[in-house]
Amino acid sequence: MLSELYSKWMFSWETALTTRDTNRIVRPLEWGFDWLGEFGEPAPAAVGAGAEARAAGATTSAAAARSAEAARSGDGARDSQGLEQMIAANRAIVERADEFFGYETPTDFRLERRYPQLFPTNVRPETLEQDAELKRKAAAGELEEAEFLRFTSAVRTCHPENDVVNARWYPASAEKQKGKPKQAIIVMPQWNADAFSHNALCTLFNRFGISALRLSKPFHDIRRPSELERSDYAVSANIGRTTEACRQAVVDIRSCIDWLESQGYEQFGVLGTSLGSCYAFIAAAHDARLRVCAFNHASTWFGDVVWTGQSTRHIRAAFEQAGLTRDQVRQIFTGISPMSYMERFAAHPKRVLVVHATYDLTFLREFSLDVLANFDRCGIDYVSKVLPCGHYTTGETPYKYIDGWYLGSFVHGAFKRLADEKAYPRG
């Protein structure tokens, strides 16, 4: 009886949190082949135009994008040829993943100091008030400046502000790092996170002697195009753009490791929450340097989350209006689904944490259990932790402290084991 009441209360609370933002927009399905270059295999004329636009860093108008889209897909969303082409593009991405997620190391790494800003993604009064207060303090010189790693992403889009990578830098003190290899973790918060999300975790890791880069995902906070209130371009009904955002995130993570190596760091990890966990998983699958992986909410198939999740109802609405089914949505997102790279992820040794929530209405519990089943199948060394809450309620008291304990204790222990392995190598 008590468990039923708790479940009902939790689902009600979770639903309230996922519906409080009123600025979600239902946008029509666009295939977005122009975002995928040769992987999208559009018509030759469109290939040339898209390549030239990206190379020049030009910003194409929404009208031009819709016009190009219509030329490629005939009657647009309902065109079965467009669907087949996108499924083929995803098949090509998986088959040529080394190429798709490959990159050249950026050459303009730099550290900048500035006042931190919130960059909110909702229009709730309390959030706007917090944002205004931070701006007031910055103008009055009452805030401390923060340090940020900036560089030009190796993956270019038609949004210049998005292509300048931003990662808040939390270096551990020399005293805390003394006597062990220099260790660092890259932290990627959830979809639509503001710029302060997960910063507390970074300061926690510093106490363990682990430096942290809190990486802004593509189209998030300072990288968000000015026409957006939310980080809609990271996940949307534009399939190509959503796919390219994942590609850019993965390449940005790997580029951050390159910079850390240039600073003398030797051992690396990555922590991702929700959408960030998807990006983190794919990065770790393609970069053996990531030996510590913490996935805070995880799923196997990107399309399944979009179709069933409460926070993506507006995107599902666009797909349903276009006549797509759940299975088709899974297929058009296979190129950015962790399941597509499970064996690759398991190919190199790493220590892994998976945290999932019993009452999650965004990453359904069955999806996280599928992750664990595949980890067992592949022989991956992992720890599983379960939260008695949902996806959004993970950020509420007391659950955020339980989650922080799971993440912090795992990262501390996993890096300690890495340091011990270096000091006392096996064999």
C-alpha positions as CSV (number, residue, x, y, z in Angstrom):
1,M,0.0,0.0,0.0
2,L,2.7,2.5,1.0
3,S,4.7,1.6,-2.1
4,E,1.7,2.2,-4.3
5,L,1.2,5.6,-2.7
6,Y,4.8,6.5,-3.1
7,S,4.8,5.5,-6.7
8,K,1.7,7.5,-7.4
9,W,3.2,10.5,-5.6
10,M,6.5,10.2,-7.5
11,F,4.9,10.0,-10.9
12,S,2.8,13.0,-10.1
13,W,5.8,15.0,-9.0
14,E,7.8,13.9,-12.0
15,T,5.0,14.9,-14.4
16,A,4.7,18.3,-12.7
17,L,8.4,19.0,-13.2
18,T,8.4,17.9,-16.9
19,T,5.4,20.1,-17.7
20,R,6.2,23.3,-15.8
21,D,8.2,24.8,-18.8
22,T,5.8,26.4,-21.3
23,N,8.3,27.3,-24.0
24,R,8.7,23.9,-25.7
25,I,7.9,24.3,-29.4
26,V,6.5,21.7,-31.8
27,R,8.6,22.1,-35.0
28,P,7.9,20.1,-38.2
29,L,10.0,17.1,-39.2
30,E,13.0,18.0,-41.3
31,W,15.4,15.3,-42.6
32,G,18.4,17.7,-42.3
33,F,20.6,15.9,-44.9
34,D,22.5,19.1,-45.4
35,W,23.9,18.7,-41.9
36,L,25.4,15.3,-42.7
37,G,27.5,16.0,-45.7
38,E,28.5,12.9,-47.6
39,F,26.9,10.7,-45.0
40,G,23.5,12.0,-46.0
41,E,24.1,11.4,-49.7
42,P,21.8,14.2,-50.9
43,A,21.6,15.4,-54.5
44,P,25.0,16.5,-55.9
45,A,23.9,20.2,-56.1
46,A,22.9,20.1,-52.5
47,V,26.2,18.5,-51.5
48,G,28.2,21.3,-53.1
49,A,26.0,24.0,-51.6
50,G,26.1,22.5,-48.1
51,A,29.9,21.9,-48.1
52,E,30.6,25.4,-49.3
53,A,28.3,26.9,-46.6
54,R,29.9,25.0,-43.9
55,A,33.4,25.7,-45.1
56,A,32.7,29.4,-45.1
57,G,31.0,29.2,-41.8
58,A,28.0,30.9,-43.3
59,T,24.6,31.1,-41.6
60,T,21.8,29.9,-43.9
61,S,18.3,31.2,-43.3
62,A,15.5,29.0,-42.2
63,A,13.7,29.6,-45.4
64,A,16.7,28.5,-47.5
65,A,17.0,25.4,-45.3
66,R,13.4,24.5,-45.8
67,S,13.7,25.1,-49.6
68,A,16.7,22.8,-49.8
69,E,14.9,20.2,-47.7
70,A,11.9,20.3,-49.9
71,A,14.1,19.8,-53.0
72,R,15.6,16.7,-51.5
73,S,12.6,15.1,-50.0
74,G,9.7,16.0,-52.4
75,D,6.6,16.2,-50.2
76,G,8.9,16.5,-47.1
77,A,8.1,14.5,-43.9
78,R,5.8,12.0,-45.5
79,D,8.2,11.1,-48.3
80,S,9.2,7.4,-47.9
81,Q,12.3,8.1,-50.0
82,G,13.5,10.6,-47.5
83,L,13.0,8.0,-44.7
84,E,14.9,5.3,-46.5
85,Q,17.7,7.8,-47.3
86,M,18.0,8.7,-43.6
87,I,18.0,5.1,-42.5
88,A,20.8,4.5,-45.0
89,A,22.7,7.5,-43.7
90,N,22.6,6.1,-40.2
91,R,23.8,2.8,-41.4
92,A,26.7,4.5,-43.1
93,I,27.5,6.4,-39.9
94,V,27.7,3.2,-37.9
95,E,29.7,1.4,-40.5
96,R,32.2,4.3,-40.8
97,A,32.1,5.5,-37.2
98,D,35.8,6.1,-37.1
99,E,35.4,8.6,-39.9
100,F,32.2,10.2,-38.7
101,F,33.6,10.8,-35.1
102,G,37.1,11.4,-36.3
103,Y,38.7,14.9,-36.2
104,E,41.8,17.0,-36.3
105,T,43.0,18.4,-33.0
106,P,42.1,22.1,-32.7
107,T,45.1,24.5,-32.7
108,D,43.6,27.5,-30.9
109,F,43.1,26.3,-27.3
110,R,43.1,29.2,-24.8
111,L,42.0,30.0,-21.3
112,E,39.7,33.0,-20.8
113,R,38.5,34.6,-17.6
114,R,35.0,36.1,-17.3
115,Y,32.1,36.5,-15.0
116,P,29.9,33.3,-15.0
117,Q,26.4,33.7,-16.4
118,L,23.3,31.4,-16.0
119,F,22.0,31.2,-19.6
120,P,18.6,29.9,-18.4
121,T,16.4,27.8,-20.7
122,N,13.1,28.5,-19.1
123,V,11.0,31.6,-18.5
124,R,9.9,30.9,-15.0
125,P,9.9,34.0,-12.8
126,E,12.3,32.6,-10.2
127,T,14.8,31.6,-12.9
128,L,14.7,35.0,-14.6
129,E,15.2,36.7,-11.2
130,Q,18.3,34.5,-10.5
131,D,19.7,35.4,-14.0
132,A,19.1,39.1,-13.4
133,E,20.7,39.0,-10.0
134,L,23.8,37.4,-11.4
135,K,24.1,40.0,-14.1
136,R,23.7,42.7,-11.5
137,K,26.5,41.3,-9.4
138,A,28.8,40.9,-12.4
139,A,28.1,44.6,-13.4
140,A,28.9,45.7,-9.8
141,G,32.1,43.5,-9.6
142,E,30.6,41.4,-6.8
143,L,31.2,38.1,-8.6
144,E,34.5,36.2,-8.9
145,E,35.6,35.6,-12.4
146,A,35.8,32.0,-13.6
147,E,38.2,30.4,-16.0
148,F,37.0,28.8,-19.2
149,L,38.8,26.7,-21.9
150,R,37.8,27.9,-25.3
151,F,38.7,26.7,-28.8
152,T,37.1,26.2,-32.2
153,S,35.3,22.9,-32.6
154,A,36.7,20.5,-35.1
155,V,33.1,20.1,-36.3
156,R,31.7,23.2,-37.9
157,T,28.0,24.2,-38.2
158,C,26.3,27.2,-39.6
159,H,26.1,28.8,-36.2
160,P,29.3,30.5,-35.3
161,E,28.5,30.9,-31.6
162,N,28.0,27.2,-31.3
163,D,31.3,26.4,-32.9
164,V,33.4,28.0,-30.2
165,V,33.7,25.3,-27.5
166,N,33.2,26.4,-23.9
167,A,34.4,24.4,-20.9
168,R,34.6,25.8,-17.4
169,W,37.9,24.8,-15.9
170,Y,38.3,23.4,-12.4
171,P,41.9,22.5,-11.8
172,A,42.8,20.5,-8.7
173,S,45.4,22.1,-6.5
174,A,49.0,20.9,-6.8
175,E,48.8,19.7,-3.2
176,K,45.8,17.5,-3.9
177,Q,47.5,16.0,-7.0
178,K,50.8,15.3,-5.3
179,G,52.1,11.7,-5.4
180,K,49.8,10.4,-8.1
181,P,49.3,10.7,-11.9
182,K,47.5,13.9,-13.0
183,Q,43.9,13.0,-13.4
184,A,41.0,14.8,-15.0
185,I,37.3,14.3,-15.8
186,I,35.0,15.9,-18.4
187,V,31.5,16.6,-17.1
188,M,28.5,16.9,-19.4
189,P,25.2,17.9,-17.9
190,Q,21.7,17.2,-19.1
191,W,19.8,18.6,-22.1
192,N,18.8,22.2,-21.6
193,A,21.0,22.6,-18.6
194,D,21.9,26.1,-17.6
195,A,25.6,27.1,-17.2
196,F,25.7,26.3,-13.4
197,S,24.4,22.8,-13.6
198,H,26.9,20.2,-12.3
199,N,29.4,22.8,-11.2
200,A,29.2,21.5,-7.6
201,L,30.3,18.1,-8.8
202,C,33.4,19.6,-10.3
203,T,34.4,21.3,-7.0
204,L,33.8,17.9,-5.3
205,F,36.2,16.2,-7.7
206,N,38.8,18.8,-6.9
207,R,38.7,17.7,-3.3
208,F,39.9,14.3,-4.5
209,G,42.7,15.8,-6.5
210,I,40.8,15.3,-9.8
211,S,40.7,18.3,-12.2
212,A,37.4,18.9,-14.1
213,L,36.2,20.4,-17.3
214,R,32.5,21.2,-17.2
215,L,31.8,21.1,-21.0
216,S,29.0,23.1,-22.5
217,K,27.2,20.8,-25.0
218,P,26.5,22.0,-28.5
219,F,23.8,24.6,-28.7
220,H,23.8,25.1,-24.9
221,D,24.4,28.1,-22.7
222,I,27.0,30.4,-24.3
223,R,26.9,28.3,-27.4
224,R,23.1,28.7,-27.9
225,P,22.1,30.7,-31.0
226,S,20.4,34.0,-30.1
227,E,17.1,33.0,-31.7
228,L,16.5,30.2,-29.1
229,E,15.2,30.3,-25.5
230,R,15.9,26.6,-25.1
231,S,18.7,24.3,-26.4
232,D,16.3,23.0,-29.0
233,Y,18.8,22.4,-31.8
234,A,20.6,19.7,-29.8
235,V,17.6,17.4,-29.9
236,S,14.8,18.2,-32.3
237,A,12.7,17.0,-35.2
238,N,15.5,18.0,-37.5
239,I,17.2,14.6,-37.7
240,G,20.5,15.7,-39.4
241,R,21.0,18.6,-37.0
242,T,20.4,16.4,-34.0
243,T,22.9,13.8,-35.3
244,E,25.5,16.5,-36.1
245,A,25.1,17.9,-32.5
246,C,26.0,14.5,-31.1
247,R,29.0,14.2,-33.5
248,Q,30.2,17.7,-32.4
249,A,29.8,16.8,-28.7
250,V,31.8,13.6,-29.1
251,V,34.6,15.4,-31.0
252,D,34.6,18.2,-28.4
253,I,35.1,15.7,-25.6
254,R,38.0,14.1,-27.4
255,S,39.5,17.5,-28.2
256,C,39.3,18.4,-24.5
257,I,41.3,15.3,-23.7
258,D,43.9,16.4,-26.2
259,W,44.2,19.8,-24.4
260,L,44.5,18.0,-21.0
261,E,47.3,15.8,-22.3
262,S,49.1,18.9,-23.5
263,Q,48.9,20.1,-19.9
264,G,50.5,16.9,-18.5
265,Y,47.4,15.0,-17.5
266,E,47.6,11.2,-17.9
267,Q,44.4,9.6,-16.7
268,F,40.9,10.6,-17.9
269,G,37.3,10.1,-17.2
270,V,33.9,11.4,-18.4
271,L,30.6,11.9,-16.6
272,G,27.4,12.5,-18.4
273,T,23.8,13.0,-17.3
274,S,20.8,12.1,-19.5
275,L,21.7,13.4,-23.0
276,G,25.2,14.0,-21.7
277,S,25.5,10.3,-20.9
278,C,24.7,9.4,-24.5
279,Y,27.5,11.8,-25.7
280,A,29.8,10.5,-23.0
281,F,29.2,6.9,-23.9
282,I,29.9,7.3,-27.6
283,A,33.0,9.4,-26.9
284,A,34.3,6.6,-24.6
285,A,33.5,4.0,-27.2
286,H,35.7,5.9,-29.7
287,D,38.5,7.0,-27.4
288,A,40.3,4.4,-25.3
289,R,41.9,7.2,-23.1
290,L,38.5,7.5,-21.2
291,R,39.0,4.9,-18.5
292,V,36.5,6.1,-16.0
293,C,32.9,6.5,-17.1
294,A,29.9,7.6,-15.1
295,F,26.5,7.6,-16.8
296,N,23.8,9.4,-14.8
297,H,20.6,8.0,-16.5
298,A,21.3,5.8,-19.6
299,S,19.6,4.2,-22.5
300,T,20.5,1.9,-25.4
301,W,18.5,3.6,-28.2
302,F,18.3,7.3,-28.8
303,G,15.0,7.1,-30.8
304,D,13.2,5.1,-28.0
305,V,13.9,7.9,-25.5
306,V,12.6,10.5,-27.9
307,W,9.5,8.5,-28.6
308,T,8.6,7.6,-25.0
309,G,10.1,10.4,-22.9
310,Q,7.9,13.0,-21.2
311,S,10.5,15.8,-22.0
312,T,10.4,15.0,-25.7
313,R,6.6,14.9,-26.2
314,H,6.8,17.9,-28.5
315,I,9.3,16.1,-30.8
316,R,7.3,13.0,-30.9
317,A,4.3,15.1,-31.9
318,A,6.2,16.2,-34.9
319,F,7.1,12.6,-35.8
320,E,3.5,11.5,-35.4
321,Q,2.2,14.3,-37.5
322,A,4.6,13.1,-40.2
323,G,3.3,9.5,-39.9
324,L,6.5,8.0,-38.5
325,T,6.4,5.0,-36.2
326,R,8.5,4.2,-33.1
327,D,10.5,1.7,-35.0
328,Q,11.2,4.1,-37.7
329,V,12.3,6.8,-35.2
330,R,14.7,4.3,-33.7
331,Q,16.2,3.6,-37.1
332,I,16.7,7.2,-38.0
333,F,18.7,7.7,-34.8
334,T,20.8,4.5,-34.8
335,G,24.0,6.5,-35.7
336,I,23.8,8.3,-32.3
337,S,22.5,5.4,-30.2
338,P,24.8,3.9,-27.6
339,M,23.6,0.4,-28.6
340,S,25.2,0.8,-32.0
341,Y,28.7,1.0,-30.3
342,M,28.3,-1.4,-27.4
343,E,31.0,-3.9,-28.6
344,R,33.3,-1.0,-29.4
345,F,32.8,0.4,-25.9
346,A,33.6,-3.0,-24.4
347,A,36.8,-3.4,-26.4
348,H,39.0,-1.4,-24.0
349,P,39.2,-1.7,-20.2
350,K,37.3,0.9,-18.2
351,R,35.5,1.3,-14.9
352,V,31.8,2.2,-15.4
353,L,29.0,3.5,-13.2
354,V,25.3,3.5,-14.3
355,V,22.8,5.3,-12.2
356,H,19.1,4.9,-13.1
357,A,15.8,5.9,-11.4
358,T,13.0,3.6,-10.6
359,Y,10.3,6.1,-11.5
360,D,11.9,7.7,-14.6
361,L,9.4,8.9,-17.2
362,T,12.1,10.3,-19.5
363,F,14.6,7.5,-19.7
364,L,12.3,4.6,-18.9
365,R,13.6,2.1,-16.4
366,E,13.4,-0.7,-19.0
367,F,15.9,1.2,-21.2
368,S,18.5,1.4,-18.3
369,L,18.0,-2.2,-17.5
370,D,18.7,-3.0,-21.2
371,V,22.0,-1.1,-20.8
372,L,23.0,-3.3,-17.8
373,A,22.0,-6.5,-19.7
374,N,24.2,-5.5,-22.6
375,F,27.1,-4.6,-20.2
376,D,26.7,-8.1,-18.7
377,R,26.7,-9.6,-22.2
378,C,29.9,-7.8,-23.2
379,G,31.7,-8.4,-19.9
380,I,32.0,-4.7,-19.0
381,D,33.3,-3.9,-15.5
382,Y,30.4,-1.8,-14.1
383,V,28.6,-0.7,-10.9
384,S,24.8,-0.2,-10.9
385,K,23.1,2.3,-8.6
386,V,19.4,2.9,-8.3
387,L,17.6,6.1,-7.2
388,P,14.1,5.9,-5.7
389,C,12.9,8.8,-7.8
390,G,12.5,9.9,-11.4
391,H,14.5,11.8,-14.0
392,Y,13.7,15.4,-13.1
393,T,13.3,14.6,-9.4
394,T,16.9,13.5,-9.4
395,G,17.7,17.2,-9.2
396,E,15.5,17.7,-6.1
397,T,16.2,17.2,-2.4
398,P,17.0,14.7,-1.1
399,Y,17.7,12.7,-4.2
400,K,20.3,15.1,-5.6
401,Y,22.5,14.3,-2.6
402,I,22.1,10.6,-3.0
403,D,23.0,10.9,-6.7
404,G,25.9,13.1,-5.8
405,W,27.2,10.5,-3.3
406,Y,26.9,7.7,-5.9
407,L,28.7,9.8,-8.6
408,G,31.4,11.2,-6.2
409,S,32.3,8.0,-4.4
410,F,32.5,6.1,-7.7
411,V,34.7,8.6,-9.4
412,H,37.0,8.9,-6.4
413,G,37.3,5.1,-6.1
414,A,37.8,4.5,-9.9
415,F,40.5,7.1,-10.2
416,K,42.2,5.8,-7.1
417,R,42.3,2.3,-8.7
418,L,43.8,3.8,-11.9
419,A,46.5,5.5,-9.9
420,D,47.3,2.3,-8.0
421,E,47.5,0.4,-11.3
422,K,50.1,2.9,-12.6
423,A,52.1,2.7,-9.3
424,Y,51.9,-1.1,-9.2
425,P,51.5,-2.3,-12.7
426,R,50.0,-5.8,-13.2
427,G,52.1,-8.7,-14.5
